[in-house]
Amino acid sequence: MNLLTGKYIQEFQGHTDRVDAVGFSPDGTELASGSVDKTLRLWNVTTGTQNTEPLQGHTGRVTAVAFSHDGTNLASGSEDKTLRLWDVATSLQGHTKSVNSVAFSPDGTKLASGSSDETLRLWDVATGNQIKEPLQRHTDTVHPVAFSPDGTKLASGSSDETLRLWDVATGTQIREPLEAHTDSVWSVAFSPDGTKLASGSGDGTLRLWDVATGTQITEPLQGHTYRVTSVAFSPDGTKLASGSWDETLRLWDVTTGTQITEPLQGHTDSVTFSPDSTKLASGSEDETLRLWDVATGTQITETLWGHTDQVYSVAFSSDGTKLASGSWDETLGLWDVATGTQIREPVQGHTDTVHSVAFSPDGTKLASGSSDETLRLWDVATGTQVTEPLQGHTKSVYSVVFSPDGTKLASASWDETLRLWDVAAGNQITEILHGHTVNSMTFSPDVTKLVSASWDKTIRIWNTAMCIQNLHSKRNDKASFAFHFCTNSILIYISKATFCSF
């Protein structure tokens, strides 16, 4: 309301019950509201639109809201006897249809996104603002996006059957589109030195391009009989791996464009390169894992038997000496890469399919996510759980990622949330609600941010440096709350003349 005229400036609609608490951000651009409907909402003051999905978590009426002095956090109090601190994440809004892919620039300062709205967008990670106008040259859905290793170029592939190269500094297309595929481009990857670009298409082919000239380096790489959904260069850039809906994995010589070996068949449910790019591990629905020599395409060891159902995920340790696997048989396997033997009996604990496994950067811990709605942290040396199961998700956990320094773990679930966990304590740091399935997530190189993309048409950047937690009141009576943010603490005033400090 304009205090001089008494007229309404903006109306905010969204809550489904009475609004009992409101508060402005320090810069006046955002408004937070708390309601009897148990949610908080963040609003753009100028437009009256919601900046994020409703903040859900309280189980009672929200009675108080307050921003921190720097505007990065929001505190709320409720009749459910809890206080909650929310990381007010930067929600990057601009796309008008689903966001299909996101990629950080190598230095972590920029983010690129591709969408079904036929555009790419470049974002400043620090501010959440778009750096340029939308990159509009594709004429159909944008599927993959990838930065060059030096961060100066961006590649995109589309259902319009083209690849496009963009100058990151100017946001302009570098040259005419790279045209040769006869179906949607589903995957792109730069070589480690940035001189080559690989693309995979629904036409069943891969193509290798010279980044400097935009011309094809070799004849089309033919062999797949269905959509090529993933391409990856080996760390030394001499080989290319491709995966397809034809249920094969193929290895290619980058110089000649020829297949190095016969297709690896029946082992395309999960594949990963060893850190030194000399080996490839694959897991399959035939209940086995196999280790392959990348140079020759031959199996290095005997087939790895031990699981009793489909192998869903595989991961190498950072030193390449161990391999972990997750299976529909509800167990994890730990394997010695040199001998192909199990280090111990299958690791048991989950009560449903293990969808994702990941080693910590130092190789001492293993994380797993499962359809039993839990994550578990394991000691690699002993095979025992490091902490109690990490509980909080309400549907299958299908992806787990360690931060580069190994101190945090991120998880994504069909419950439409991301969750951030403290590895040492085994505690949840925060819950991030997207409001729809999350397509992908990754940490920034400096570990201070987590980026996620979702079917809700948004990319969001989350501050992982802050410790976000629930503060539980021991009072049994209902109370109202007010907050004051100090340098290293929060002073919480509770009605009836009491206060607490955290």
VEXDREN-2710 file (C-alpha; in Angstrom, 1 decimal):
% VEXDREN-2710
k/r/px/py/pz
1/MET/0.0/0.0/0.0
2/ASN/1.2/3.5/-0.8
3/LEU/1.2/5.3/2.5
4/LEU/0.6/8.7/0.9
5/THR/-2.3/7.8/-1.3
6/GLY/-3.7/4.8/0.7
7/LYS/-4.0/2.8/-2.6
8/TYR/-2.9/-0.8/-3.1
9/ILE/0.4/-1.0/-5.1
10/GLN/0.4/-4.8/-5.5
11/GLU/-1.6/-7.8/-4.5
12/PHE/0.0/-11.2/-3.8
13/GLN/-2.1/-14.3/-4.3
14/GLY/-1.1/-17.8/-3.6
15/HIS/-1.7/-18.8/0.0
16/THR/-4.7/-21.1/0.6
17/ASP/-5.4/-19.8/4.1
18/ARG/-5.0/-16.6/6.2
19/VAL/-1.6/-14.9/6.1
20/ASP/-0.3/-14.2/9.6
21/ALA/3.2/-12.9/9.1
22/VAL/5.0/-10.8/6.5
23/GLY/8.5/-9.3/6.2
24/PHE/10.5/-7.4/3.6
25/SER/14.0/-8.3/2.6
26/PRO/16.7/-5.7/3.5
27/ASP/16.8/-4.3/-0.1
28/GLY/13.0/-4.1/-0.3
29/THR/12.8/-6.3/-3.4
30/GLU/11.4/-9.4/-1.8
31/LEU/8.5/-10.0/0.5
32/ALA/8.2/-13.1/2.7
33/SER/4.9/-14.3/4.0
34/GLY/3.8/-17.0/6.4
35/SER/0.3/-18.5/6.5
36/VAL/-2.1/-20.8/8.3
37/ASP/-1.6/-23.1/5.3
38/LYS/1.8/-24.0/6.9
39/THR/3.9/-22.5/4.1
40/LEU/6.1/-19.6/3.5
41/ARG/6.2/-17.8/0.2
42/LEU/8.8/-15.4/-1.3
43/TRP/7.4/-12.7/-3.6
44/ASN/8.9/-10.2/-6.1
45/VAL/7.6/-6.9/-4.8
46/THR/7.6/-5.2/-8.2
47/THR/5.7/-7.9/-10.1
48/GLY/3.7/-9.6/-7.4
49/THR/4.9/-13.0/-8.6
50/GLN/6.4/-15.8/-6.5
51/ASN/10.2/-16.1/-6.7
52/THR/10.3/-19.7/-5.7
53/GLU/8.0/-22.7/-5.0
54/PRO/6.3/-22.5/-1.5
55/LEU/8.7/-23.2/1.3
56/GLN/7.3/-26.3/3.0
57/GLY/8.3/-28.0/6.2
58/HIS/6.3/-26.6/9.0
59/THR/3.5/-28.7/10.3
60/GLY/1.6/-25.9/12.0
61/ARG/0.6/-22.2/11.3
62/VAL/3.6/-20.0/10.4
63/THR/3.5/-17.2/13.0
64/ALA/6.7/-15.2/12.3
65/VAL/9.1/-14.5/9.4
66/ALA/12.3/-12.4/9.2
67/PHE/15.2/-12.0/6.8
68/SER/18.8/-11.9/7.9
69/HIS/20.6/-8.6/7.4
70/ASP/22.3/-9.7/4.2
71/GLY/19.1/-11.1/2.8
72/THR/20.5/-14.6/2.2
73/ASN/18.6/-16.4/4.9
74/LEU/15.0/-16.4/6.2
75/ALA/13.9/-17.4/9.6
76/SER/10.4/-18.7/10.4
77/GLY/8.5/-19.6/13.6
78/SER/5.5/-21.8/13.8
79/GLU/2.9/-23.3/16.1
80/ASP/4.6/-26.6/15.5
81/LYS/7.1/-25.5/18.1
82/THR/10.0/-25.2/15.7
83/LEU/12.1/-22.4/14.2
84/ARG/13.4/-23.0/10.7
85/LEU/16.2/-21.3/8.9
86/TRP/16.0/-21.2/5.1
87/ASP/18.7/-20.6/2.6
88/VAL/17.0/-18.1/0.3
89/ALA/18.4/-19.7/-2.9
90/THR/18.8/-17.8/-6.1
91/SER/16.1/-19.1/-8.4
92/LEU/17.1/-18.4/-12.0
93/GLN/13.8/-17.6/-13.7
94/GLY/13.5/-16.9/-17.4
95/HIS/12.9/-20.1/-19.3
96/THR/9.3/-20.7/-20.3
97/LYS/9.5/-24.5/-20.6
98/SER/11.4/-27.3/-19.0
99/VAL/15.1/-26.9/-18.4
100/ASN/16.9/-29.9/-19.9
101/SER/20.5/-29.3/-19.1
102/VAL/22.9/-27.1/-17.1
103/ALA/26.6/-26.7/-17.0
104/PHE/29.0/-24.7/-14.9
105/SER/31.9/-22.8/-16.5
106/PRO/35.3/-24.3/-15.5
107/ASP/35.9/-21.4/-13.1
108/GLY/32.5/-21.7/-11.5
109/THR/31.4/-18.1/-12.2
110/LYS/28.9/-18.8/-14.9
111/LEU/26.1/-21.2/-15.6
112/ALA/24.6/-22.2/-18.9
113/SER/21.2/-23.7/-19.4
114/GLY/19.3/-25.3/-22.3
115/SER/15.5/-25.5/-22.5
116/SER/12.5/-26.8/-24.4
117/ASP/11.7/-23.1/-25.0
118/GLU/14.5/-23.3/-27.8
119/THR/16.9/-21.0/-25.9
120/LEU/20.1/-21.1/-24.0
121/ARG/20.8/-18.7/-21.2
122/LEU/23.9/-17.6/-19.4
123/TRP/23.8/-16.8/-15.8
124/ASP/26.1/-15.0/-13.3
125/VAL/26.4/-17.5/-10.4
126/ALA/27.2/-14.8/-7.8
127/THR/24.1/-12.7/-8.5
128/GLY/21.7/-15.1/-10.3
129/ASN/21.3/-12.6/-13.1
130/GLN/21.3/-13.4/-16.8
131/ILE/24.5/-12.2/-18.3
132/LYS/23.2/-11.8/-21.8
133/GLU/19.9/-11.9/-23.6
134/PRO/18.7/-15.4/-24.3
135/LEU/20.8/-17.2/-27.0
136/GLN/18.1/-17.7/-29.6
137/ARG/19.1/-19.4/-32.8
138/HIS/17.9/-23.0/-32.3
139/THR/14.5/-23.7/-33.8
140/ASP/13.5/-26.6/-31.5
141/THR/14.2/-28.0/-28.0
142/VAL/17.8/-27.6/-26.7
143/HIS/19.1/-30.8/-25.1
144/PRO/22.8/-30.8/-24.1
145/VAL/25.0/-27.8/-23.3
146/ALA/28.7/-27.9/-22.5
147/PHE/31.5/-25.4/-21.9
148/SER/34.9/-25.6/-23.5
149/PRO/37.7/-26.4/-21.0
150/ASP/38.9/-22.8/-21.1
151/GLY/35.3/-21.4/-20.6
152/THR/35.3/-19.2/-23.7
153/LYS/32.9/-21.3/-25.8
154/LEU/29.6/-23.0/-25.3
155/ALA/28.3/-25.9/-27.3
156/SER/24.6/-26.8/-27.6
157/GLY/22.7/-29.6/-29.4
158/SER/19.0/-29.5/-30.4
159/SER/16.1/-31.3/-31.8
160/ASP/16.5/-29.0/-34.8
161/GLU/19.3/-31.5/-35.7
162/THR/22.1/-28.9/-35.3
163/LEU/25.0/-28.1/-33.0
164/ARG/25.8/-24.5/-32.3
165/LEU/29.0/-22.9/-30.9
166/TRP/28.6/-19.7/-28.9
167/ASP/31.1/-17.0/-27.7
168/VAL/30.6/-16.8/-24.0
169/ALA/31.9/-13.3/-23.7
170/THR/29.5/-11.8/-26.3
171/GLY/26.7/-14.4/-26.4
172/THR/26.9/-14.5/-30.2
173/GLN/27.0/-17.6/-32.4
174/ILE/30.5/-18.2/-33.5
175/ARG/29.7/-19.5/-37.0
176/GLU/26.9/-21.1/-38.9
177/PRO/25.4/-24.1/-37.2
178/LEU/27.2/-27.4/-37.5
179/GLU/24.8/-29.4/-39.7
180/ALA/25.2/-33.0/-40.6
181/HIS/23.0/-35.0/-38.2
182/THR/19.6/-36.1/-39.5
183/ASP/17.9/-36.3/-36.1
184/SER/18.0/-34.6/-32.7
185/VAL/21.4/-34.1/-31.1
186/TRP/21.2/-35.7/-27.7
187/SER/24.8/-35.4/-26.4
188/VAL/27.9/-33.2/-26.8
189/ALA/31.3/-33.2/-25.3
190/PHE/34.5/-31.1/-25.7
191/SER/37.8/-32.9/-25.8
192/PRO/40.1/-32.2/-22.8
193/ASP/42.2/-29.7/-24.9
194/GLY/39.1/-28.0/-26.3
195/THR/40.1/-28.5/-29.9
196/LYS/37.4/-31.1/-30.7
197/LEU/33.7/-31.6/-30.2
198/ALA/31.9/-34.8/-30.2
199/SER/28.1/-35.2/-30.8
200/GLY/25.7/-38.0/-30.6
201/SER/22.3/-38.1/-32.3
202/GLY/19.0/-39.8/-32.7
203/ASP/20.3/-40.8/-36.2
204/GLY/22.5/-43.4/-34.5
205/THR/25.8/-41.7/-35.4
206/LEU/28.5/-39.8/-33.6
207/ARG/30.4/-37.0/-35.3
208/LEU/33.8/-35.4/-34.4
209/TRP/34.2/-31.7/-35.2
210/ASP/37.1/-29.3/-35.3
211/VAL/36.2/-26.5/-33.0
212/ALA/38.3/-23.9/-34.8
213/THR/36.8/-24.5/-38.2
214/GLY/33.5/-26.2/-37.6
215/THR/34.3/-28.9/-40.0
216/GLN/34.1/-32.7/-39.4
217/ILE/37.4/-34.3/-38.6
218/THR/36.4/-37.8/-39.7
219/GLU/33.6/-39.6/-41.4
220/PRO/30.5/-40.2/-39.2
221/LEU/31.2/-42.7/-36.5
222/GLN/28.7/-45.4/-37.5
223/GLY/27.7/-48.6/-35.6
224/HIS/25.0/-47.8/-33.2
225/THR/21.5/-48.7/-34.4
226/TYR/19.5/-46.4/-32.1
227/ARG/19.8/-43.0/-30.4
228/VAL/23.2/-42.1/-29.0
229/THR/22.4/-40.6/-25.6
230/SER/25.9/-40.1/-24.1
231/VAL/29.4/-39.3/-25.3
232/ALA/32.6/-38.9/-23.2
233/PHE/36.2/-38.4/-24.0
234/SER/38.9/-40.3/-22.1
235/PRO/40.9/-38.0/-19.8
236/ASP/43.8/-38.1/-22.3
237/GLY/41.6/-37.2/-25.2
238/THR/42.6/-40.1/-27.4
239/LYS/39.4/-42.2/-27.1
240/LEU/35.7/-41.6/-27.1
241/ALA/33.0/-43.7/-25.4
242/SER/29.4/-43.7/-26.5
243/GLY/26.3/-45.2/-25.1
244/SER/23.1/-45.8/-26.9
245/TRP/19.5/-47.0/-26.6
246/ASP/20.6/-50.0/-28.8
247/GLU/22.0/-51.3/-25.5
248/THR/25.6/-51.2/-26.5
249/LEU/28.7/-49.3/-25.4
250/ARG/31.3/-48.5/-28.1
251/LEU/34.9/-47.2/-27.9
252/TRP/36.3/-45.1/-30.7
253/ASP/39.8/-43.9/-31.7
254/VAL/39.5/-40.1/-31.9
255/THR/42.3/-39.7/-34.5
256/THR/40.8/-42.2/-37.0
257/GLY/37.2/-42.3/-36.0
258/THR/37.2/-46.1/-36.0
259/GLN/35.9/-48.5/-33.4
260/ILE/38.7/-49.8/-31.2
261/THR/36.8/-53.0/-30.3
262/GLU/33.6/-54.9/-30.9
263/PRO/30.6/-53.3/-29.2
264/LEU/30.3/-54.0/-25.5
265/GLN/26.8/-55.5/-25.4
266/GLY/24.5/-56.2/-22.5
267/HIS/26.6/-54.0/-20.2
268/THR/25.2/-50.5/-20.8
269/ASP/23.0/-50.1/-17.7
270/SER/26.0/-48.3/-16.0
271/VAL/29.5/-47.5/-17.3
272/THR/32.4/-45.4/-16.0
273/PHE/36.0/-44.7/-17.0
274/SER/38.8/-45.3/-14.5
275/PRO/40.6/-42.1/-13.4
276/ASP/43.5/-42.8/-15.7
277/SER/41.2/-43.6/-18.6
278/THR/42.8/-47.0/-19.3
279/LYS/39.9/-49.1/-18.0
280/LEU/36.2/-49.1/-18.3
281/ALA/33.7/-50.7/-15.9
282/SER/30.2/-51.8/-16.9
283/GLY/27.3/-53.2/-15.0
284/SER/24.3/-55.0/-16.5
285/GLU/20.9/-56.6/-16.0
286/ASP/22.7/-60.0/-16.2
287/GLU/23.8/-59.4/-12.6
288/THR/27.5/-59.0/-13.5
289/LEU/30.2/-56.3/-13.8
290/ARG/33.0/-56.4/-16.3
291/LEU/36.3/-54.6/-16.5
292/TRP/37.6/-53.6/-19.9
293/ASP/40.9/-52.6/-21.3
294/VAL/40.1/-49.4/-23.2
295/ALA/43.0/-49.8/-25.6
296/THR/42.0/-53.3/-26.8
297/GLY/38.4/-53.6/-25.8
298/THR/39.1/-56.9/-24.1
299/GLN/38.1/-57.9/-20.6
300/ILE/40.9/-57.4/-18.1
301/THR/39.6/-59.9/-15.6
302/GLU/37.0/-62.7/-15.4
303/THR/33.4/-61.5/-15.2
304/LEU/32.6/-60.1/-11.7
305/TRP/29.9/-62.2/-10.2
306/GLY/28.4/-61.6/-6.8
307/HIS/25.1/-59.7/-7.3
308/THR/21.8/-61.6/-7.6
309/ASP/20.0/-59.0/-9.7
310/GLN/20.6/-56.1/-12.2
311/VAL/23.7/-53.9/-11.5
312/TYR/22.3/-50.4/-11.6
313/SER/25.4/-48.2/-10.8
314/VAL/29.2/-48.4/-10.8
315/ALA/31.9/-46.1/-9.6
316/PHE/35.7/-46.1/-9.4
317/SER/37.6/-44.9/-6.3
318/SER/39.8/-41.8/-7.0
319/ASP/43.0/-43.9/-7.1
320/GLY/41.4/-46.4/-9.5
321/THR/42.1/-49.5/-7.3
322/LYS/38.6/-50.2/-6.2
323/LEU/35.2/-50.4/-7.8
324/ALA/31.8/-50.1/-6.2
325/SER/28.5/-51.3/-7.5
326/GLY/24.9/-50.9/-6.6
327/SER/22.2/-53.4/-7.5
328/TRP/18.5/-54.2/-7.5
329/ASP/19.4/-57.0/-5.1
330/GLU/19.6/-54.2/-2.4
331/THR/23.3/-54.6/-1.9
332/LEU/26.6/-52.8/-2.7
333/GLY/29.6/-54.6/-4.0
334/LEU/33.3/-53.6/-3.4
335/TRP/35.8/-55.0/-5.9
336/ASP/39.6/-55.1/-6.3
337/VAL/40.2/-53.7/-9.8
338/ALA/43.6/-55.5/-10.2
339/THR/42.2/-59.0/-9.5
340/GLY/38.5/-58.6/-10.3
341/THR/37.7/-60.2/-6.9
342/GLN/35.3/-59.0/-4.3
343/ILE/37.0/-57.3/-1.4
344/ARG/34.3/-58.7/0.9
345/GLU/30.8/-60.1/0.9
346/PRO/28.1/-57.8/-0.6
347/VAL/27.5/-54.9/1.7
348/GLN/24.0/-55.1/3.2
349/GLY/21.8/-52.5/4.8
350/HIS/19.4/-51.1/2.2
351/THR/16.0/-52.6/1.9
352/ASP/15.4/-51.8/-1.8
353/THR/17.2/-51.1/-5.1
354/VAL/20.5/-49.3/-4.8
355/HIS/20.4/-46.6/-7.6
356/SER/23.5/-44.6/-7.0
357/VAL/27.0/-45.1/-5.6
358/ALA/29.9/-42.6/-5.2
359/PHE/33.3/-42.6/-3.5
360/SER/34.4/-39.7/-1.4
361/PRO/37.4/-37.9/-3.0
362/ASP/39.8/-39.4/-0.6
363/GLY/38.4/-42.9/-1.2
364/THR/37.7/-43.7/2.4
365/LYS/33.9/-43.5/2.3
366/LEU/31.2/-44.7/0.0
367/ALA/27.8/-43.1/-0.4
368/SER/24.7/-45.0/-1.7
369/GLY/21.2/-43.9/-2.5
370/SER/18.2/-46.3/-2.7
371/SER/14.5/-46.8/-3.3
372/ASP/14.2/-47.4/0.4
373/GLU/14.3/-43.6/0.6
374/THR/17.6/-43.5/2.5
375/LEU/21.3/-42.6/1.8
376/ARG/24.0/-44.6/3.6
377/LEU/27.6/-43.8/4.3
378/TRP/30.0/-46.7/4.4
379/ASP/33.6/-47.1/5.6
380/VAL/35.4/-48.5/2.5
381/ALA/38.1/-50.3/4.7
382/THR/35.6/-52.2/6.8
383/GLY/32.3/-52.2/4.8
384/THR/30.5/-51.0/7.9
385/GLN/28.1/-48.0/8.0
386/VAL/29.8/-44.8/9.2
387/THR/26.6/-43.3/10.5
388/GLU/22.9/-44.1/10.9
389/PRO/21.0/-44.1/7.6
390/LEU/20.5/-40.6/6.3
391/GLN/16.8/-40.3/6.4
392/GLY/14.6/-37.5/5.1
393/HIS/13.6/-38.3/1.5
394/THR/10.1/-39.6/1.1
395/LYS/10.7/-41.4/-2.3
396/SER/13.6/-43.2/-4.1
397/VAL/17.0/-41.6/-3.9
398/TYR/18.4/-41.9/-7.4
399/SER/21.5/-39.7/-7.3
400/VAL/24.3/-38.9/-4.8
401/VAL/27.3/-36.6/-5.3
402/PHE/30.1/-35.7/-3.0
403/SER/31.4/-32.2/-2.9
404/PRO/35.0/-31.8/-4.2
405/ASP/36.4/-31.5/-0.7
406/GLY/34.4/-34.5/0.6
407/THR/32.8/-32.6/3.4
408/LYS/29.3/-32.5/2.0
409/LEU/27.0/-34.9/0.2
410/ALA/24.1/-34.0/-2.1
411/SER/21.2/-36.2/-2.9
412/ALA/18.3/-36.1/-5.4
413/SER/15.0/-37.9/-5.1
414/TRP/11.7/-38.6/-6.8
415/ASP/10.2/-36.7/-3.8
416/GLU/11.2/-33.5/-5.8
417/THR/13.8/-32.4/-3.3
418/LEU/17.6/-32.0/-3.1
419/ARG/19.1/-32.6/0.3
420/LEU/22.5/-31.5/1.5
421/TRP/24.3/-33.6/4.2
422/ASP/27.2/-33.1/6.5
423/VAL/29.5/-36.1/5.9
424/ALA/31.3/-36.1/9.2
425/ALA/28.2/-35.8/11.3
426/GLY/25.8/-37.6/9.1
427/ASN/23.3/-34.9/9.6
428/GLN/21.0/-33.2/7.1
429/ILE/22.2/-29.6/6.5
430/THR/19.2/-28.5/4.5
431/GLU/16.3/-29.6/2.3
432/ILE/15.8/-27.9/-1.0
433/LEU/12.3/-28.2/-2.5
434/HIS/12.1/-27.8/-6.3
435/GLY/8.4/-28.6/-6.7
436/HIS/9.1/-31.1/-9.5
437/THR/11.6/-33.8/-10.5
438/VAL/15.2/-32.6/-10.4
439/ASN/17.1/-33.5/-13.7
440/SER/20.6/-32.8/-12.6
441/MET/22.8/-31.3/-9.8
442/THR/26.4/-30.4/-9.4
443/PHE/28.7/-28.6/-7.0
444/SER/30.6/-25.5/-8.0
445/PRO/34.4/-26.0/-8.0
446/ASP/34.9/-24.1/-4.8
447/VAL/32.1/-26.1/-3.0
448/THR/30.2/-23.0/-1.9
449/LYS/27.3/-23.5/-4.3
450/LEU/25.1/-26.3/-5.5
451/VAL/23.2/-25.9/-8.8
452/SER/20.2/-27.9/-9.8
453/ALA/17.8/-28.1/-12.8
454/SER/14.3/-29.3/-12.7
455/TRP/11.2/-30.0/-14.7
456/ASP/9.6/-27.0/-12.9
457/LYS/11.4/-24.9/-15.6
458/THR/14.0/-23.4/-13.2
459/ILE/17.7/-23.6/-12.4
460/ARG/18.5/-22.8/-8.9
461/ILE/21.8/-22.0/-7.2
462/TRP/22.0/-22.8/-3.5
463/ASN/24.6/-21.5/-1.0
464/THR/26.2/-24.6/0.6
465/ALA/28.5/-22.6/2.9
466/MET/25.8/-21.8/5.4
467/CYS/24.7/-24.3/8.1
468/ILE/20.9/-24.5/7.8
469/GLN/19.1/-26.4/10.5
470/ASN/15.9/-26.7/12.4
471/LEU/15.8/-25.2/15.9
472/HIS/13.4/-27.1/18.2
473/SER/11.8/-25.3/21.1
474/LYS/11.4/-27.3/24.3
475/ARG/8.3/-25.3/25.2
476/ASN/5.0/-27.2/25.1
477/ASP/2.8/-24.1/24.7
478/LYS/2.2/-22.1/21.6
479/ALA/4.3/-18.9/21.2
480/SER/5.1/-16.1/18.8
481/PHE/8.7/-15.4/17.8
482/ALA/10.9/-12.6/16.7
483/PHE/14.4/-12.8/15.4
484/HIS/17.6/-10.8/15.5
485/PHE/20.6/-11.9/13.4
486/CYS/24.0/-11.3/15.1
487/THR/27.4/-11.8/13.6
488/ASN/27.8/-15.5/14.7
489/SER/24.5/-16.2/16.3
490/ILE/20.8/-15.7/16.3
491/LEU/18.9/-14.2/19.2
492/ILE/15.4/-15.6/19.3
493/TYR/12.7/-13.7/21.3
494/ILE/9.8/-15.9/22.5
495/SER/6.6/-14.4/23.7
496/LYS/5.9/-14.6/27.5
497/ALA/9.1/-12.8/28.3
498/THR/11.6/-15.5/27.4
499/PHE/14.5/-15.7/24.9
500/CYS/17.0/-18.2/23.6
501/SER/20.3/-17.7/21.8
502/PHE/21.6/-20.1/19.1
END
